[in-house]
């Protein structure tokens, strides 16, 4: 995983950058996937690359036992504070998704919000799948999503964006290489202090575009069976040339 910078500025701005995400609707989709595809009852969930813990908290609120991990201490600190402030019990663990380890196999594993796109080398993607496979009960499902070919070529591309909410202002520039499928993100985050002044922090992120064909090959090589790839929460088959996000459900 090439991008190493997950500083406190990004952790503080993470929820603002993702304020359009409906975690309640996403959790509804996860529960529908459990009913449709899981061969086992689900009570214990592992979420990897959990960010600031919004999904983990939503699932804990629904009564699941949740273990959530991330590679960033800053993200986990924010996630733990969120869970505590909502009186929710979530176990947070500092772990890399490529080397996931659990004390016991889980009923379901999740990796949401295009976190898998951050694995920009095939061997890293394969390692993440093998780790998930080793931590999942037989008959259980692994749900993840990817930003699509369409999103990389049309939404990210070489575009620039300005995001602003409350005391956070973010300038976002993209640089997409269509030959390698790599998109570099350059974020300048301005956080307002109590005295009204702003502190600037610069963050670099990198994602890779994977085609459905590439992913199905890795899924098969990792010992999973493919249940479905969808372009929305209504289980319509995905079209990577039109859908922005692809939802994968695979089974051990």
N, C-alpha and C positions, 0 to 999 in steps of 0.2 A: 504494500500500500504506500504509494509515493508521498501522499500528502500527510505531513506530520503535524501540521499546525491546527490545533483545536484549543485556542486560547480562551481566556475568560471573557474577552469581548464577544467572541462568537457564541459562547454559551449564554451570555446575557441577551444577545440579539436573536437567538435561535427561535424562540416562540414567536417573535415579531416577524421573522422571515417566513415562518410557516403558519401565519395566522389565518390562512384560508383553508386549513385542513380541518375537516369535520371528523374528529376522533370518535364521536359517538356513532356516526354512520359507518365509519371504518370498522369499529368493533362489532356492529351488527353484521357486517359482511363476513368477518372472521367467524362469528357464531353460525352463520349460514353455511360457511365452508365446512365447519366441524360436522354439521348435520348431514351434509351432502357426501363428504369424502372420507371422514375419519372412521376407521374400523374399531376404535376403542373410545371409551368414555374420556372426557377431557376435564381435568381439574387442575393440573399442574402445567403452567405455561412458561416457556423460556423465550424472552425477547432479546435478541442481540442487536447491537448498535442502537440502543434505546434513546440516545439523545438526552433531552431534559425530562424524559419519563412520562410524557402525556398519555401515550398509549398504555404503558404499564399501569398507570394510575386508573385509567378508564376500565381496564380489565380487572384490576383488583377491586374496584368499586362494584363490579358485577359478581364478585364472589370467588374469582379464581385465585389460586396460589401462584404468584408471579415472581420469577427470578429474572432480573433485567441486567444486561451488561453493556458496557461501552468501553472504547479505548481511551476516552478522555476523562480525566479526573474532574475537570471543570464541569463537564456535562453531568457527571454523576452527582456532584455536589448540588447542582441545581435540581436534579431529579429527586434526590433524597429530601431536599427542602420542600419540594412540591408535594411529595407523598406525605410527609409529616404534617404539613399545614392543612392537608385534607383528611388527616387521621386515618391514613391508609397504610397497610402493611405490605411493603414490597422489598424484596431482597435485591440490593444493587451490588454488582460485582465488576471490578476493573478487569476486562478481558478483551482480547482481540478476536474478532469474528472468525479469523482464519485458524485460531487455535482454541476453539471453544471447549470448555471442560465443565462437566456437571457431576455432582456427587451421585446423582441417580438420573436415569433416563427420564425425559419429560414426555408428556402426552402430545404436545404440539410445540413447534419452534416458529418464531416470527422474525422477520427482518424487514422493516418497513421504511417508507420515505426514501426510496432509491439508494439506500445505503450500499446495496450490492454493486451499484455503478462505481463506487469508490475503489473497488478492486480492479485496478487497471491492467493487471497481468493475468493471463489465463491460469497460470499455476496458483495464483492467489485465490481466484474464483473457485478453482477445483478444491483447494484446501478448505475453503469455507464450507463447501458442500459436504466434504468428507467429515469435517468436524460436526456439522449439524446432524449428519447421518449417525454418527457415533453417540450422540446425545439424545436421540429420539427413540421412543419405543416402537417396536414393530407394529405396523398398522396405523401409526400416527402420521400426521401431515406437517409439512414445512411450507409455510406461506411467505412469499416475498414479492416485492414489486421492483420494476426497473423503469427508468425513464427510457422512452422508446426512440427508435430511429427518427421518427417524425419530430419529436421534441428537440433532439440534438440539432437537427438540420434546420428547423423552422422557429423554435422558441428560444433556444440557447444561441446557436449559431455564433455570430460575432456581434451580438447585440449588447446593449448597455441598459441598465435599469436603475431607477432611484426608488428606494423604499424608505418610508418614514412613518413612525408611529410613536407617540408620546415623546420620550426623552432619547430615542434612538433614531439615527439617520444613517442610511447605508447606501453607498454608491457601489454598483455591481457591474463589472465589465467581463465579457466572455471572449475567449479565443478558441474557436473550434477548428480542428484539423480533420477534414473529411477522409483523408487517406488512412490515418491511424485510428480514427474514431475517438480521439482524446479531446476533451473540452477543459480548458483551464479557466478558473473563476478567480477574479481579483476583486476582493471586497475591501472597501474602506469604510470602517464603522466609526461613527461619531456618537459618543455617549455624553449626555449632559450631566454635569456635576451639580451639587447642591448650590454652588455659587453662580450657576448659570453658564459657566464656561464648558466647552466641549473637549473631551479627550479623544484623540484619533488612534485607532488600532487598525493595522492592515493584516488581512488574512488571505492565504492562498489555498484554493481547493482544486481538486482534479477529479473528473469522472470520465468513464469510458462507455461508449455506446456498444452494446452487444445485440446482435440480431437474434431473432427467435431460433433460427437454425443453429447458431453457435451455442445458445443456451440449452436447447434440447439435447445436443450432443454431450455437453458437460453433465447434465442431469442424468442421462443414461449411464455415463461412465462412472458416476458417483454412487450408483446402486439404487437410485430412486426411480419410481415410475411416475410418469406425468399424468396428473388428473385433469388439468386444464389450464389454459392461458386466456385470460379475460381482459377486455378493454375498459370495463366498468364494474360497478357493484351489482349489476343485474345479470351477470354471467353471460353476456354476449361475447362470442369468441373474438379475441384480440386481432386488430389489424395494425401492425407496426408502422404502416405508412400513413395512418390517420389518427390513431389513438395516441395521446400524450404519455399515458402510463400503462404498463402491462402488469397484470396480476397473475402470478404463477402459483399453482398449488401442486405440490408433489408429495408422494407417499413413500414411506419406508416399508 
